Amino acid sequence: MNPSSAPAGWFPDPGGSGGMRFWDGSAWAPEAQPRPVISDDERAERLNNALMMAVSRGGRIEAHTRFQAVVVYGRPVNHIIHAILTVFTCLLWGIVWLIVENQGGEHRAVVQVDPYGNIRSSGLARSR
């Protein structure tokens, strides 16, 4: 956002303090204010909303605490089926099996909400 065209109001501190700074329409206020901490109930509600979005995109909730959850995407590779198909197709299915093994599997992400209400998601290692 270009501050010179922005209306007066509170904005994230451009100085990188992580707080909020007031823009009066022509200049920044000299002091930044810390960001307001939201209530625990609002944090939990924001996490639940983020988890509903993850589930609507095909995720499954594997673990859940009040402010953090693990979401799993995908399904584990069924190696028994692929082994049987590889034998019955004279090893031709082995190419498909290698591709599925490389691209498939489960992907996990940790979704958490910080005291300021920001949702963060970080991926974990893929399990096969």
C-alpha positions as CSV (number, residue, x, y, z in Angstrom):
1,M,0.0,0.0,0.0
2,N,1.2,3.5,-0.8
3,P,0.9,5.5,2.4
4,S,0.6,8.8,0.6
5,S,-2.7,7.7,-0.9
6,A,-4.0,5.9,2.2
7,P,-6.6,7.5,4.5
8,A,-5.7,8.2,8.0
9,G,-5.7,5.2,10.3
10,W,-3.8,2.5,12.1
11,F,-1.5,0.3,9.9
12,P,1.2,-2.4,10.5
13,D,4.4,-0.6,11.5
14,P,6.5,0.0,8.3
15,G,9.5,0.0,10.6
16,G,9.1,-3.7,11.2
17,S,8.5,-3.5,15.0
18,G,5.5,-5.9,14.6
19,G,3.2,-3.3,16.2
20,M,0.8,-0.7,14.8
21,R,1.6,2.9,13.8
22,F,-0.8,5.7,13.1
23,W,-0.8,7.3,9.6
24,D,-2.4,10.8,9.7
25,G,-2.7,11.1,6.0
26,S,0.7,12.8,5.5
27,A,3.2,11.4,8.1
28,W,3.6,8.4,10.4
29,A,3.2,9.0,14.2
30,P,6.6,8.9,16.0
31,E,5.8,5.9,18.2
32,A,4.5,2.5,17.3
33,Q,2.0,0.8,19.5
34,P,2.1,-2.9,20.3
35,R,-0.5,-5.0,18.5
36,P,-3.5,-5.8,20.6
37,V,-3.6,-9.3,22.0
38,I,-6.9,-11.0,21.4
39,S,-8.8,-13.2,23.9
40,D,-8.2,-16.9,24.2
41,D,-11.8,-17.6,23.0
42,E,-11.3,-15.5,19.9
43,R,-8.0,-17.3,19.2
44,A,-9.7,-20.6,19.5
45,E,-12.5,-19.4,17.2
46,R,-10.0,-18.2,14.6
47,L,-8.2,-21.6,14.6
48,N,-11.6,-23.4,14.3
49,N,-12.4,-21.3,11.2
50,A,-9.0,-22.0,9.7
51,L,-9.6,-25.8,10.3
52,M,-13.0,-25.7,8.7
53,M,-11.3,-24.2,5.6
54,A,-8.6,-26.9,5.7
55,V,-11.3,-29.7,5.9
56,S,-13.2,-28.2,3.1
57,R,-10.0,-28.5,1.0
58,G,-9.8,-32.2,1.7
59,G,-7.7,-32.2,4.9
60,R,-8.3,-34.3,8.0
61,I,-7.6,-33.1,11.5
62,E,-5.2,-35.5,13.1
63,A,-4.5,-33.7,16.4
64,H,-6.0,-30.6,18.0
65,T,-5.3,-28.4,21.0
66,R,-6.9,-25.1,21.8
67,F,-4.5,-23.0,19.6
68,Q,-2.8,-25.6,17.3
69,A,-3.7,-28.5,15.2
70,V,-2.2,-31.0,12.7
71,V,-4.0,-31.3,9.4
72,V,-3.3,-34.3,7.1
73,Y,-3.8,-34.1,3.3
74,G,-3.8,-37.1,1.0
75,R,-3.8,-40.8,1.7
76,P,-1.1,-43.3,2.4
77,V,0.2,-45.4,-0.6
78,N,-1.2,-48.9,-0.6
79,H,1.9,-50.9,-1.5
80,I,0.2,-54.3,-1.4
81,I,-2.2,-53.4,-4.2
82,H,0.7,-51.9,-6.2
83,A,2.9,-55.0,-5.7
84,I,0.1,-57.3,-6.9
85,L,-0.6,-55.1,-9.9
86,T,3.1,-55.0,-10.7
87,V,3.3,-58.8,-10.7
88,F,0.2,-59.3,-12.8
89,T,1.3,-56.8,-15.4
90,C,4.8,-58.3,-15.8
91,L,6.5,-55.4,-14.0
92,L,4.8,-52.7,-16.2
93,W,2.8,-51.3,-13.3
94,G,6.1,-50.7,-11.4
95,I,6.5,-47.5,-13.3
96,V,3.1,-46.2,-12.0
97,W,4.0,-47.5,-8.6
98,L,7.2,-45.4,-8.6
99,I,5.4,-42.3,-9.7
100,V,2.6,-42.8,-7.0
101,E,5.3,-43.4,-4.4
102,N,7.2,-40.3,-5.3
103,Q,4.2,-38.0,-5.7
104,G,1.6,-39.5,-3.3
105,G,1.4,-40.2,0.3
106,E,0.2,-38.0,3.2
107,H,1.2,-34.4,3.8
108,R,1.0,-32.9,7.2
109,A,0.7,-29.3,8.2
110,V,0.7,-27.7,11.6
111,V,-1.8,-24.9,11.8
112,Q,-1.6,-22.5,14.8
113,V,-2.9,-19.1,15.9
114,D,-0.7,-16.7,17.7
115,P,-1.8,-14.3,20.5
116,Y,-2.5,-11.6,18.0
117,G,-4.9,-13.8,15.9
118,N,-2.5,-14.5,13.0
119,I,-2.9,-18.0,11.5
120,R,0.3,-19.8,10.6
121,S,0.7,-23.0,8.7
122,S,3.9,-25.0,8.4
123,G,4.4,-28.2,6.5
124,L,5.9,-31.3,8.1
125,A,7.7,-34.2,6.5
126,R,5.7,-36.3,4.1
127,S,4.9,-39.8,5.3
128,R,4.3,-42.6,2.9
